[in-house]
């Protein structure tokens, strides 16, 4: 996904490059973009939000090429 198309609070799926861009791959993770810079998308992943809550979940920096 183009980084210019990603907005905070948007639902996204992180698909690692090693998973051959398969959105159904076991390593793909869903989450919410918490912030976006010119080079990275910061994502709070659903599993962590469920466990810790939104405020206590640390956002993970992701390459925008890995975001779908």
C-alpha positions in Angstrom: 0.0 0.0 0.0 1.2 3.5 -0.8 2.1 5.3 2.5 0.2 8.4 1.3 -3.0 6.2 1.4 -2.6 5.1 5.0 -4.2 7.2 7.7 -4.1 6.9 11.5 -7.0 4.8 12.9 -7.2 2.8 9.6 -7.4 -1.0 9.8 -4.4 -2.6 8.2 -2.8 -6.0 7.8 0.9 -6.4 8.1 2.2 -9.1 5.8 6.0 -9.8 6.2 8.0 -9.8 3.0 9.1 -13.3 3.8 5.5 -14.5 3.5 5.5 -13.8 -0.2 2.8 -11.1 0.2 0.1 -13.7 1.0 -2.5 -11.9 3.2 -3.7 -15.3 4.4 -0.2 -16.3 5.5 0.1 -17.5 9.1 2.5 -14.6 9.9 0.1 -11.9 8.7 -1.3 -9.7 11.5 -4.2 -7.3 11.6 -4.1 -4.1 13.5 -4.8 -0.3 13.5 -2.4 2.3 12.2 -1.7 4.6 15.1 0.5 7.0 13.2 2.2 7.4 9.9 5.5 9.2 9.1 7.1 9.7 5.7 8.9 6.3 5.9 7.1 4.1 8.5 3.6 3.1 9.5 3.2 2.5 13.3 0.7 -0.3 14.0 -0.9 -1.5 17.2 -1.7 -5.1 16.5 -5.1 -6.6 17.5 -3.6 -9.4 19.7 -1.7 -6.9 21.8 -4.7 -4.5 22.0 -6.9 -7.3 23.3 -4.3 -8.2 25.9 -3.2 -4.8 27.1 -5.7 -2.2 25.8 -5.1 0.6 23.4 -3.2 2.9 25.7 -0.8 0.2 27.0 0.0 -1.3 23.6 3.2 -0.2 22.0 3.0 0.6 18.3 5.4 -1.3 16.0 7.2 0.4 13.2 6.4 -1.3 9.9 7.6 -0.8 6.3 4.7 0.6 4.3 5.4 -2.0 1.6 4.4 -4.7 4.1 1.0 -3.0 4.9 -2.2 -4.1 3.1 
